[in-house]
Amino acid sequence: MDIGIHSFAGFFPNSATGKMAAGADRMASLLEEVEVADSVDLDFFGIGEHHRSEFLDSAPAVILGAAAARTRRIKLTSAVTVLSAADPVRVFQEFATLDLISRGRAEVVVGRGSSVEAFPLFGLPLHYYDAVFSEKLELLLKLRETTNPTWQGRFRPSLNGQGVFPRSHQPQLPIWVGVGGTPESFERAGDLGLPLMIAIIGGTFEQFRPLVDLYREAGRRAGHDAVKLKVGVHAMGFLADSDSEAQNIFFPGWARMVGQYARERGLQEPTRTQFDELTSSRGAFLVGNPGTVAAKIRHASDVLGGISRVAFQMTSAASEYAAMVRSIRLLGVEVAPAIRALKLAR
């Protein structure tokens, strides 16, 4: 099982002082986090894509390129690339270039995007939300197979054999599909035989088992090898020496981040009671000491029928830099070896 980190390059005030760091300083600390993850042999580090003031990740391939020059073995991935609002040709070129810089460590996780800021920003109509993604994913998959593709669609000018360069260092650039809770998204990933990254940002792992079964059944019907139908989990996660320490460090930033979205959407703001439920043995947050977190990963793998990858979303604690580094080290030194030894992946 791969163990790693996803970051949204959170740009929040310090929880203790209320002061904002300079954007350049926050970016420097993010790159240092990737270096720490590499030094403790975590498997991957992913950068998300948002177009909001509280995140610095609007150009993830640029950040990952900088990280590639400072690391030696860790895989570098998007988390996710909002493919609906991007040109697949450009996405392929950016990540093929990253793959060359990193000598074969690039991956792409593509999704429709849970936030829709990118659509008006780039002049795209929201009413084609799903159709645009489906078409662009089709083109991206064709681009990784064919240097001079011939392709025609509804939402982008046709390609008539033009060369798309550079080509990736890896024979086939890894492409995952990031999904939330929409059954059609799980089924589409299975039909295409693509690995699946599930964003589980609340509730329980058990709630997602029917959707994972749908994905695997769709893949089976389409004739794909079950070994290639990988399931990854993206969950809120943070580690410290005790459960209470991890929870107390993580909660303020999580409540601030989730509360902002709740206010924008007219929803109730999160409470500490809800957070405590999510970090309990029943909840889907991987927040606690190494033993607690390892046990929850084992539980997630059991209830989902085996998983191949776990991504820790630590962004909301980003203002606590020393605690962040400590969390990354605990994940790499204590949790990851224990999980790998169990050989839980499906």
N, C-alpha and C positions, 0 to 999 in steps of 0.2 A: 504494500500500500504506500502510495506517495503521500507525504505530509508536507504542507507548505503554508504560505501566507498570501492573502489578497489584501491590497491596500487601495484606498480611494484618495490617498495623499491628502488626508484631512487637514484643514487649515482653520483651527479653532483657537479661541483664547485659552490661555493657561488656566486650568481649573482652580489653582490656588491664587494667582495674582490677577486674573482677568485680562492680562495683557496679551497682545498678538505679537508673535515673532514676525520678522521680515519673511516675505515669501521665499527669498533665496536661502535663508537659514532653514526654513522648513523643508525645502527641497534637498538641501545638503543632508539633513538628518534622515530623510527618507532613503537616500542612496546609502547612507551608513547602515541603515536597517537591512537593506538588501545584502550588503557586505557581511554583516553579522550572520544573517540567515545562511549565506554561502559557507561561512567559516565553521558553522556547526552542522553542516551537511544536510540541511533541509533540501527537499527535492525541487521546489519551485517557488517563485515569487511572482505574483500577478499584480498588475496595475489596472484599475478600473477606468471608466470613461464617464465623466460628468461635465456639465457646462453650467456650473453654479459657483457662487463666490466662496462657499465653504470647502471646496475641493480644488486641488491643483492638478488634476489628472485629465484635462481636456485633450492632451496630446500624449497618450500612453506610450506610443512607439518611441517617442523622443526620450522619455524617462528610461524606458527599458534599454535603449541604445547606450545611454550613459551608464546604466547598471552593468551592461555586458562588458564594458571596458574595465570594470572594477571587480569582476568576479571570475571564477575559474570553472565551475561545474554546474551551478544551479540553473534549472530551466527558467526561462523568462517568458511570461505569458500575459496576454490581456485578460481583463476580468470585469466586465466583458467589453469587447468592441461593439459599439452600437451600429451594427451593419446596416440597419434600415436607413440610417442617416448618413451613410458613407458610400463612396464609390468602391466597389469590390476590387477594381483594378488597382486603385491606390492602396487599399488595405493589403492586397497581396504584395505589392512592391515594398511597402514599409516593413512588413514582417519577413519577407525574403531577405531584405537588406539586414534586418536585425539578426536573421539566421546566419548570414555571412559574418557579421561582426562577432557573433558569439560562437562561431564554428559549430552550428547545429543545435543550439539550445533554445530556439524560439518556438513558441506555440501561439495559437489564436483561440480564444473563446469568444464566439460570436453570439449576439442575442438581439432581441427587438428593443431592449431597454425598458426598465421599469419607470424611469423618468422620461418625460417627453420634451424636455427643453431643447434638445437637438433639432427637433422637427421644424419649429418656426425659425430657429436660428439659421438653418440652412435652406429655408424656403420650401419645406416638404409638407404635403397634406397629410394630416393625421388619419383621415378616413381610409387610407390605403395601408395602414399600419402593418397588417399581417401579410398582405399580398406583396408589398415591397420587400419585406424580409425574405419571404420564400423565394422570390425571383433572384434577389441578390445573393442568397446562399447558393443557389444553383450555379450562378456565374462564378462565385469564388471557388467552388469545388472544381469547376471546369478549368479555371485558371491554374490551379495547382497540378492539373494533369497534362495541360496542353500549353506549349509556348506560343503558338500562333492560333488562337481559338477562333472558331466561327460560331457566332451566338447572336440571338435576337430575342428581345424582351419588350415589355410594355413601358418600363420606367427608365430605361437608359438607352442611349444610342447603341446601335448594333456594333459588333466586332466582326470584321471580315478578314481575318487572318493576320492582323497586326501582331507584331511581336510584343510580348509582355515580359519585361526584364527589370531587375535581375531575377535569375532563378534561385531558389533556396539552396542552401548547403545540404540539407537533408533531402533524400530522394523524394520524400513527400512531406510537406509542411503539416504538422499536426493541427487539426481543426476540431475543436469541441463546440458543442451547442449549449449555451447557458439558458436555463429555463427557470420559471417561477412555479406557478401552480396551474397552468393551462393544459388540459389533457391533450389538445391538438399539438402543442409544442413537443410533448413527450413522444407522441406517436410519430410525428415528423422526423424526429431524431432517430427513432428506431427504424423507420422506413429507409432512411439514408445510411444506416449503419454507422452513425457518428457517435463518439463518446459524449456522455451527458454530464453537465455540471449543474446541480440543482441548488438554487439559492434558497436556503432554509433560514429565514430571518425571524421565525417565531413558531409557536406551537410545539409539536412533537415530531420526532422522526417517524413514528408509526403512521402519521397522517399521509405520508408520501409513499407508502408501500403500494397502494393500488396504482398510482401513477408510474412508479418504477416497473411494476408488472406489465402495465400497458406498453411501456417503452420496449421491454424485452420481448413481449409477444409480437409487437409490430416488427421488430428486428428479425424474429424467428420466421414470421410469415414472408418477409422480404428475402429470406434466404441468407442472412448474414451470420457469420460465425459468432457464436455466443461469447467467445473469448474477446472479440473486438468490441462488444457492447459494454463498454466501461461506464461505471456510474461514479461520479464524484459529488461530494457534498461541500457546499460553501456555507459556513455557519459563523455566527458571532463567537469569537473565542479570545481568551486571555488567560495567562497563567501567572501565578505568584506562589510564594512559599506556603500559603494557606488559602483555603476557599474564601474566607471572609476578606482577606487582603485583596485577592483578585477581584472579587465582586465590588468592593468599595472603590477600587481604582477605576474599574471599567464603567460603573453605573453613571457617574455624572456626565461623561461624554456621550454615552449611549442615549441617555434621556434627553440631552440637548439636541443631538442629531435627529433622533426619531421625533422628538417634540416639534422640531421645525417643520418636518413633513406633515405631521398631524395638523398643525395650525393652518398650513397652506390648504389642506384638503378638508378643513372643517371637522376634523375628528378629535376625539378625546386624547389629551396628552398622556404619555405613559407614566406609570406610577412605580414606586419601589416594590410594591406588592406584586405587580405583574413581572417585574424584573426577577424577583426572588423565585417566582414560579418557573420562569424560563431557565434559571440556573439550577433548579432543583434536579433531582435524579430523573424526573419525568420530562423536563424541558429540553429544548434543542440548542441551548447555548452551551458552548464548550468553555466555560469559565470556572476556574478553580485551581487547585494544586495539581501537580503532575499525575498523581494517582487517580484523582477524581476525573480528570480530563481523559486519561487513557481508558478508564472504565466506560465513559460515555461514548468514546469512539467505538469500542467493542460492541456496545449496545446498539449504536447506529448501524454498524455492519450487520449485526444479527437480524435486526428488524427489517432492513432493506434488502436482505438476501445477498449480502456481500457488496462491498464498495472498494473502489480502486484508488480513490484520492480523497483527501480531506483538506480543505482550505480554511484557514483561520482568518476571519475578518476582524482585525484589531484596530481599525481606523479610529474608532471613537475614543480610544485612549491615547491618541497620537500626541497630545500636548504633554504627556508624562513621559519624556524621552527615556530617562533612566529606567523607569518601570517597563517601558516598551522593549528595550534591549534585554532586560532581565527575562521578560516573557519569551522573547525569541530564543534566548539561550536555553531556557527550561524546555521549550518545545523540541529543540534540536538535540539536546543532550540527554534528556530523560524520557520524554514521551515518544518521540519518533523511533528510537531503537526498540523500546518495549513493544510498540505496535508492529513494527516490521518483523520482529521475532515470532509473532503469532501467525503470520502469513494469512491475514484475514481477507485479502482481496479476492473477489469472485473470479 
